[in-house]
Structure formats: C-alpha cells, structure tokens
Amino acid sequence: MKETQLLKGVLDGCVLQIISQKEIYGYELVQELKEAGFSTIVGGTVYPLLQKLEKNGYISGIMKPSQDGPDRKYFYLTPDGQDYLDAFWEQWSDLVEKVGKLGGN
C-alpha cells in the first residue's frame, strides 16, 4: 500500500497543525511538509486542500506583499479550524491506540 492512500485521511490535520503554529503561504507549507518527511507531497495536492479548508471555514487567507515577487496569500487558523484540529488529534490518538492493540511490528 502506498503512503498516499493512508495520508489522504490525515493530511487535513497535518496541514492545520502547521498553520496553527504560524501564518504560512502555500509553497512554504509544501516545504514544511517535505521537511517533516512527507516527501511525496506536491503543490497539486496542497493547494486544492487549502481551498477546501478555507471554504469550510477552518482557515482564512490574507494577501501580503512579498520581497521575492508577487503578493502571497498567507493562511491562518480560524476558531472553527482550531476546533477541527482539536477533534482531529483526539481521533488520531484514539485510532493509534486501536491499531496498536492489534500488534503489528
């Protein structure tokens, strides 16, 4: 099984966790995910996810000038996003515990 299949279910939480730590723009977010070990992540995966999270009210974006070119859209967590992130960590912890009970390596 490819990691991407498992990742689909948790990527929202991973992205929200990064955004909860600081305002961040899309490319920077992709780089942070790669630094965390998600080497298969590309912008084509992250940008639609950011749009979905913004549409759902979990994040909000604001355009800011960039020293390196055109303005960038920086994202930050909304109160609803924090609630979603808190629920994600609860569910993640519960899932890890259940899977761990099954043994495995």
Biotite code that builds the C-alpha atoms (Angstrom):
import biotite.structure as struc

atoms = struc.array([
    struc.Atom([0.000, 0.000, 0.000], chain_id="A", res_id=1, res_name="MET", atom_name="CA", element="C"),
    struc.Atom([1.281, 3.399, -0.877], chain_id="A", res_id=2, res_name="LYS", atom_name="CA", element="C"),
    struc.Atom([1.649, 6.019, 1.829], chain_id="A", res_id=3, res_name="GLU", atom_name="CA", element="C"),
    struc.Atom([-0.569, 8.359, -0.189], chain_id="A", res_id=4, res_name="THR", atom_name="CA", element="C"),
    struc.Atom([-3.615, 6.173, 0.479], chain_id="A", res_id=5, res_name="GLN", atom_name="CA", element="C"),
    struc.Atom([-3.131, 6.406, 4.239], chain_id="A", res_id=6, res_name="LEU", atom_name="CA", element="C"),
    struc.Atom([-2.156, 10.063, 4.085], chain_id="A", res_id=7, res_name="LEU", atom_name="CA", element="C"),
    struc.Atom([-5.401, 11.171, 2.431], chain_id="A", res_id=8, res_name="LYS", atom_name="CA", element="C"),
    struc.Atom([-7.271, 10.704, 5.680], chain_id="A", res_id=9, res_name="GLY", atom_name="CA", element="C"),
    struc.Atom([-4.868, 12.686, 7.836], chain_id="A", res_id=10, res_name="VAL", atom_name="CA", element="C"),
    struc.Atom([-3.496, 15.396, 5.577], chain_id="A", res_id=11, res_name="LEU", atom_name="CA", element="C"),
    struc.Atom([-6.155, 17.919, 6.665], chain_id="A", res_id=12, res_name="ASP", atom_name="CA", element="C"),
    struc.Atom([-4.999, 17.589, 10.263], chain_id="A", res_id=13, res_name="GLY", atom_name="CA", element="C"),
    struc.Atom([-1.317, 17.787, 9.329], chain_id="A", res_id=14, res_name="CYS", atom_name="CA", element="C"),
    struc.Atom([-1.864, 20.967, 7.314], chain_id="A", res_id=15, res_name="VAL", atom_name="CA", element="C"),
    struc.Atom([-3.994, 22.554, 10.044], chain_id="A", res_id=16, res_name="LEU", atom_name="CA", element="C"),
    struc.Atom([-1.342, 21.696, 12.630], chain_id="A", res_id=17, res_name="GLN", atom_name="CA", element="C"),
    struc.Atom([1.322, 23.545, 10.649], chain_id="A", res_id=18, res_name="ILE", atom_name="CA", element="C"),
    struc.Atom([-0.972, 26.528, 10.043], chain_id="A", res_id=19, res_name="ILE", atom_name="CA", element="C"),
    struc.Atom([-1.838, 26.627, 13.768], chain_id="A", res_id=20, res_name="SER", atom_name="CA", element="C"),
    struc.Atom([1.816, 27.351, 14.526], chain_id="A", res_id=21, res_name="GLN", atom_name="CA", element="C"),
    struc.Atom([2.214, 30.347, 12.204], chain_id="A", res_id=22, res_name="LYS", atom_name="CA", element="C"),
    struc.Atom([0.735, 32.167, 9.227], chain_id="A", res_id=23, res_name="GLU", atom_name="CA", element="C"),
    struc.Atom([2.056, 30.426, 6.147], chain_id="A", res_id=24, res_name="ILE", atom_name="CA", element="C"),
    struc.Atom([1.666, 30.524, 2.372], chain_id="A", res_id=25, res_name="TYR", atom_name="CA", element="C"),
    struc.Atom([1.169, 27.510, 0.114], chain_id="A", res_id=26, res_name="GLY", atom_name="CA", element="C"),
    struc.Atom([4.687, 26.896, -1.164], chain_id="A", res_id=27, res_name="TYR", atom_name="CA", element="C"),
    struc.Atom([6.147, 27.306, 2.312], chain_id="A", res_id=28, res_name="GLU", atom_name="CA", element="C"),
    struc.Atom([3.573, 24.816, 3.607], chain_id="A", res_id=29, res_name="LEU", atom_name="CA", element="C"),
    struc.Atom([4.613, 22.245, 0.990], chain_id="A", res_id=30, res_name="VAL", atom_name="CA", element="C"),
    struc.Atom([8.245, 22.697, 2.058], chain_id="A", res_id=31, res_name="GLN", atom_name="CA", element="C"),
    struc.Atom([7.371, 22.228, 5.748], chain_id="A", res_id=32, res_name="GLU", atom_name="CA", element="C"),
    struc.Atom([5.506, 19.007, 4.943], chain_id="A", res_id=33, res_name="LEU", atom_name="CA", element="C"),
    struc.Atom([8.523, 17.758, 2.974], chain_id="A", res_id=34, res_name="LYS", atom_name="CA", element="C"),
    struc.Atom([10.866, 18.655, 5.853], chain_id="A", res_id=35, res_name="GLU", atom_name="CA", element="C"),
    struc.Atom([8.585, 16.641, 8.167], chain_id="A", res_id=36, res_name="ALA", atom_name="CA", element="C"),
    struc.Atom([9.142, 13.608, 5.944], chain_id="A", res_id=37, res_name="GLY", atom_name="CA", element="C"),
    struc.Atom([6.172, 13.790, 3.562], chain_id="A", res_id=38, res_name="PHE", atom_name="CA", element="C"),
    struc.Atom([8.419, 13.607, 0.523], chain_id="A", res_id=39, res_name="SER", atom_name="CA", element="C"),
    struc.Atom([5.628, 12.728, -1.925], chain_id="A", res_id=40, res_name="THR", atom_name="CA", element="C"),
    struc.Atom([3.603, 15.883, -1.207], chain_id="A", res_id=41, res_name="ILE", atom_name="CA", element="C"),
    struc.Atom([3.317, 18.335, -4.104], chain_id="A", res_id=42, res_name="VAL", atom_name="CA", element="C"),
    struc.Atom([1.572, 21.659, -4.620], chain_id="A", res_id=43, res_name="GLY", atom_name="CA", element="C"),
    struc.Atom([-1.075, 19.948, -6.723], chain_id="A", res_id=44, res_name="GLY", atom_name="CA", element="C"),
    struc.Atom([-2.161, 18.138, -3.578], chain_id="A", res_id=45, res_name="THR", atom_name="CA", element="C"),
    struc.Atom([-1.824, 21.007, -1.115], chain_id="A", res_id=46, res_name="VAL", atom_name="CA", element="C"),
    struc.Atom([-3.403, 23.913, -2.992], chain_id="A", res_id=47, res_name="TYR", atom_name="CA", element="C"),
    struc.Atom([-6.815, 22.242, -3.533], chain_id="A", res_id=48, res_name="PRO", atom_name="CA", element="C"),
    struc.Atom([-6.716, 21.171, 0.124], chain_id="A", res_id=49, res_name="LEU", atom_name="CA", element="C"),
    struc.Atom([-6.111, 24.778, 1.205], chain_id="A", res_id=50, res_name="LEU", atom_name="CA", element="C"),
    struc.Atom([-9.076, 25.879, -0.899], chain_id="A", res_id=51, res_name="GLN", atom_name="CA", element="C"),
    struc.Atom([-11.265, 23.209, 0.719], chain_id="A", res_id=52, res_name="LYS", atom_name="CA", element="C"),
    struc.Atom([-10.163, 24.153, 4.232], chain_id="A", res_id=53, res_name="LEU", atom_name="CA", element="C"),
    struc.Atom([-10.816, 27.820, 3.511], chain_id="A", res_id=54, res_name="GLU", atom_name="CA", element="C"),
    struc.Atom([-14.249, 27.069, 2.014], chain_id="A", res_id=55, res_name="LYS", atom_name="CA", element="C"),
    struc.Atom([-15.108, 25.061, 5.142], chain_id="A", res_id=56, res_name="ASN", atom_name="CA", element="C"),
    struc.Atom([-14.085, 27.989, 7.348], chain_id="A", res_id=57, res_name="GLY", atom_name="CA", element="C"),
    struc.Atom([-11.150, 26.225, 9.036], chain_id="A", res_id=58, res_name="TYR", atom_name="CA", element="C"),
    struc.Atom([-8.559, 28.631, 7.691], chain_id="A", res_id=59, res_name="ILE", atom_name="CA", element="C"),
    struc.Atom([-8.637, 32.128, 6.304], chain_id="A", res_id=60, res_name="SER", atom_name="CA", element="C"),
    struc.Atom([-6.240, 33.779, 3.916], chain_id="A", res_id=61, res_name="GLY", atom_name="CA", element="C"),
    struc.Atom([-4.866, 37.265, 3.566], chain_id="A", res_id=62, res_name="ILE", atom_name="CA", element="C"),
    struc.Atom([-2.742, 38.656, 0.758], chain_id="A", res_id=63, res_name="MET", atom_name="CA", element="C"),
    struc.Atom([0.581, 40.122, 1.843], chain_id="A", res_id=64, res_name="LYS", atom_name="CA", element="C"),
    struc.Atom([3.384, 41.658, -0.181], chain_id="A", res_id=65, res_name="PRO", atom_name="CA", element="C"),
    struc.Atom([6.447, 39.539, -0.891], chain_id="A", res_id=66, res_name="SER", atom_name="CA", element="C"),
    struc.Atom([10.019, 40.737, -1.216], chain_id="A", res_id=67, res_name="GLN", atom_name="CA", element="C"),
    struc.Atom([10.608, 37.981, -3.767], chain_id="A", res_id=68, res_name="ASP", atom_name="CA", element="C"),
    struc.Atom([7.888, 38.746, -6.308], chain_id="A", res_id=69, res_name="GLY", atom_name="CA", element="C"),
    struc.Atom([4.094, 38.879, -6.390], chain_id="A", res_id=70, res_name="PRO", atom_name="CA", element="C"),
    struc.Atom([1.929, 39.098, -3.277], chain_id="A", res_id=71, res_name="ASP", atom_name="CA", element="C"),
    struc.Atom([1.385, 35.842, -1.399], chain_id="A", res_id=72, res_name="ARG", atom_name="CA", element="C"),
    struc.Atom([-1.722, 34.510, 0.280], chain_id="A", res_id=73, res_name="LYS", atom_name="CA", element="C"),
    struc.Atom([-0.925, 33.672, 3.891], chain_id="A", res_id=74, res_name="TYR", atom_name="CA", element="C"),
    struc.Atom([-3.240, 31.336, 5.768], chain_id="A", res_id=75, res_name="PHE", atom_name="CA", element="C"),
    struc.Atom([-4.104, 31.294, 9.444], chain_id="A", res_id=76, res_name="TYR", atom_name="CA", element="C"),
    struc.Atom([-6.325, 29.094, 11.581], chain_id="A", res_id=77, res_name="LEU", atom_name="CA", element="C"),
    struc.Atom([-9.855, 30.222, 12.457], chain_id="A", res_id=78, res_name="THR", atom_name="CA", element="C"),
    struc.Atom([-11.646, 29.276, 15.704], chain_id="A", res_id=79, res_name="PRO", atom_name="CA", element="C"),
    struc.Atom([-13.579, 26.612, 13.758], chain_id="A", res_id=80, res_name="ASP", atom_name="CA", element="C"),
    struc.Atom([-10.260, 25.360, 12.418], chain_id="A", res_id=81, res_name="GLY", atom_name="CA", element="C"),
    struc.Atom([-8.900, 25.063, 15.955], chain_id="A", res_id=82, res_name="GLN", atom_name="CA", element="C"),
    struc.Atom([-11.975, 23.060, 16.965], chain_id="A", res_id=83, res_name="ASP", atom_name="CA", element="C"),
    struc.Atom([-11.498, 20.786, 13.936], chain_id="A", res_id=84, res_name="TYR", atom_name="CA", element="C"),
    struc.Atom([-7.797, 20.382, 14.760], chain_id="A", res_id=85, res_name="LEU", atom_name="CA", element="C"),
    struc.Atom([-8.557, 19.511, 18.392], chain_id="A", res_id=86, res_name="ASP", atom_name="CA", element="C"),
    struc.Atom([-11.057, 16.880, 17.221], chain_id="A", res_id=87, res_name="ALA", atom_name="CA", element="C"),
    struc.Atom([-8.511, 15.550, 14.712], chain_id="A", res_id=88, res_name="PHE", atom_name="CA", element="C"),
    struc.Atom([-5.910, 14.975, 17.446], chain_id="A", res_id=89, res_name="TRP", atom_name="CA", element="C"),
    struc.Atom([-8.473, 13.219, 19.645], chain_id="A", res_id=90, res_name="GLU", atom_name="CA", element="C"),
    struc.Atom([-9.499, 10.935, 16.784], chain_id="A", res_id=91, res_name="GLN", atom_name="CA", element="C"),
    struc.Atom([-5.875, 10.361, 15.769], chain_id="A", res_id=92, res_name="TRP", atom_name="CA", element="C"),
    struc.Atom([-4.893, 9.362, 19.297], chain_id="A", res_id=93, res_name="SER", atom_name="CA", element="C"),
    struc.Atom([-7.863, 7.003, 19.517], chain_id="A", res_id=94, res_name="ASP", atom_name="CA", element="C"),
    struc.Atom([-7.016, 5.428, 16.153], chain_id="A", res_id=95, res_name="LEU", atom_name="CA", element="C"),
    struc.Atom([-3.340, 4.953, 17.012], chain_id="A", res_id=96, res_name="VAL", atom_name="CA", element="C"),
    struc.Atom([-4.354, 3.254, 20.261], chain_id="A", res_id=97, res_name="GLU", atom_name="CA", element="C"),
    struc.Atom([-6.761, 0.885, 18.478], chain_id="A", res_id=98, res_name="LYS", atom_name="CA", element="C"),
    struc.Atom([-4.302, -0.015, 15.726], chain_id="A", res_id=99, res_name="VAL", atom_name="CA", element="C"),
    struc.Atom([-1.585, -0.501, 18.317], chain_id="A", res_id=100, res_name="GLY", atom_name="CA", element="C"),
    struc.Atom([-3.714, -3.046, 20.150], chain_id="A", res_id=101, res_name="LYS", atom_name="CA", element="C"),
    struc.Atom([-3.679, -5.205, 17.043], chain_id="A", res_id=102, res_name="LEU", atom_name="CA", element="C"),
    struc.Atom([0.021, -5.777, 17.341], chain_id="A", res_id=103, res_name="GLY", atom_name="CA", element="C"),
    struc.Atom([1.953, -5.335, 14.145], chain_id="A", res_id=104, res_name="GLY", atom_name="CA", element="C"),
    struc.Atom([5.630, -4.692, 14.027], chain_id="A", res_id=105, res_name="ASN", atom_name="CA", element="C"),
])
